[in-house]
Amino acid sequence: MSGQPDTHLLIVDDDERIRSLLQKFLRRNGFWVSAARDAAHARRLLDGLDFDLIVLDVMMPGEDGISLTRSLREDLATPILLLTAKGETSDRIRGLEAGADDYLAKPFEPKELLLRINAILRRMPPPEPEAGAMAVLRLGGVRYDVERGEMWSGTDLIRLTATESQLMRLFSAHVGEPISRTQLVEDLGRDGGQAQERAVDVQITRLRRKFESDPKQPRYLQTVRGAGYMLVTD
């Protein structure tokens, strides 16, 4: 599956060779691609342009990729895919906690990066509401519009990342029913395995912070021992 010509990607990596290689490869696959050499350069581009997805290297001089992800997440919901060092599990978990949607360990095959990018972009368009799905879910002082895929607190829109949006769609289609971690990994288009299940746990923790008054004692997005996670509403 190739990208759409109106899909704009931002590559942020201090290695000029990797930037150039990824730009050429992704352009050949139908994307519009910009590149930045460090966090400061990326911020300048983000000030003036809208991107559909950011591919961001963790290890950069100055501000690193995890710090930049955390900072961008304060007011930006654009999907972020982190490039991490091989075997650095701590980087991946910290990156997900900071708000990244996915990660890929270096070295990687460009084809695998393309598959990850397309998997994240597929999560973005709001689907038609499933039959029987409630139009608006009430989660205390927060409401979730199922059709629009939007979460609101009063008149304030709560920004959801691509992964958080996908999780809410999955849970809202199965209110009151537990969904296993294995199923969530599969529905998010990830490879299986314990590492990905741990990644889902991190994303659930982040999602809870968006609407739970006490995320450590969740009322709405509950952990069901031995069965996974379950969304309940008021």
ChimeraX attribute file (.defattr): number of C-alpha atoms within 10 A of each C-alpha:
attribute: neighborCount
match mode: 1-to-1
recipient: residues
	/A:1	9
	/A:2	14
	/A:3	19
	/A:4	11
	/A:5	12
	/A:6	10
	/A:7	14
	/A:8	19
	/A:9	22
	/A:10	23
	/A:11	23
	/A:12	26
	/A:13	26
	/A:14	19
	/A:15	12
	/A:16	13
	/A:17	10
	/A:18	13
	/A:19	18
	/A:20	13
	/A:21	11
	/A:22	20
	/A:23	20
	/A:24	13
	/A:25	16
	/A:26	20
	/A:27	17
	/A:28	12
	/A:29	16
	/A:30	16
	/A:31	19
	/A:32	19
	/A:33	20
	/A:34	18
	/A:35	21
	/A:36	19
	/A:37	17
	/A:38	23
	/A:39	23
	/A:40	13
	/A:41	12
	/A:42	20
	/A:43	14
	/A:44	11
	/A:45	16
	/A:46	15
	/A:47	8
	/A:48	8
	/A:49	11
	/A:50	12
	/A:51	17
	/A:52	16
	/A:53	23
	/A:54	24
	/A:55	24
	/A:56	28
	/A:57	26
	/A:58	25
	/A:59	18
	/A:60	17
	/A:61	12
	/A:62	10
	/A:63	13
	/A:64	15
	/A:65	27
	/A:66	25
	/A:67	15
	/A:68	19
	/A:69	24
	/A:70	18
	/A:71	13
	/A:72	17
	/A:73	18
	/A:74	10
	/A:75	10
	/A:76	14
	/A:77	19
	/A:78	20
	/A:79	25
	/A:80	27
	/A:81	26
	/A:82	26
	/A:83	25
	/A:84	23
	/A:85	16
	/A:86	13
	/A:87	10
	/A:88	11
	/A:89	13
	/A:90	10
	/A:91	21
	/A:92	25
	/A:93	19
	/A:94	15
	/A:95	28
	/A:96	25
	/A:97	20
	/A:98	21
	/A:99	28
	/A:100	29
	/A:101	21
	/A:102	24
	/A:103	23
	/A:104	19
	/A:105	18
	/A:106	13
	/A:107	10
	/A:108	11
	/A:109	10
	/A:110	13
	/A:111	12
	/A:112	11
	/A:113	19
	/A:114	17
	/A:115	14
	/A:116	18
	/A:117	22
	/A:118	15
	/A:119	16
	/A:120	21
	/A:121	16
	/A:122	14
	/A:123	21
	/A:124	17
	/A:125	12
	/A:126	15
	/A:127	13
	/A:128	10
	/A:129	17
	/A:130	14
	/A:131	7
	/A:132	8
	/A:133	15
	/A:134	16
	/A:135	13
	/A:136	16
	/A:137	18
	/A:138	16
	/A:139	20
	/A:140	14
	/A:141	12
	/A:142	17
	/A:143	19
	/A:144	23
	/A:145	17
	/A:146	22
	/A:147	16
	/A:148	14
	/A:149	20
	/A:150	18
	/A:151	24
	/A:152	17
	/A:153	15
	/A:154	10
	/A:155	6
	/A:156	9
	/A:157	13
	/A:158	18
	/A:159	18
	/A:160	23
	/A:161	23
	/A:162	23
	/A:163	23
	/A:164	21
	/A:165	21
	/A:166	23
	/A:167	20
	/A:168	22
	/A:169	23
	/A:170	16
	/A:171	20
	/A:172	26
	/A:173	17
	/A:174	17
	/A:175	18
	/A:176	16
	/A:177	16
	/A:178	20
	/A:179	19
	/A:180	18
	/A:181	21
	/A:182	18
	/A:183	13
	/A:184	22
	/A:185	19
	/A:186	14
	/A:187	13
	/A:188	17
	/A:189	15
	/A:190	17
	/A:191	12
	/A:192	14
	/A:193	10
	/A:194	12
	/A:195	13
	/A:196	18
	/A:197	20
	/A:198	14
	/A:199	21
	/A:200	21
	/A:201	18
	/A:202	18
	/A:203	22
	/A:204	21
	/A:205	16
	/A:206	19
	/A:207	21
	/A:208	20
	/A:209	13
	/A:210	17
	/A:211	23
	/A:212	18
	/A:213	15
	/A:214	10
	/A:215	18
	/A:216	10
	/A:217	12
	/A:218	16
	/A:219	19
	/A:220	21
	/A:221	25
	/A:222	18
	/A:223	18
	/A:224	13
	/A:225	9
	/A:226	9
	/A:227	13
	/A:228	17
	/A:229	20
	/A:230	19
	/A:231	22
	/A:232	18
	/A:233	14
	/A:234	9
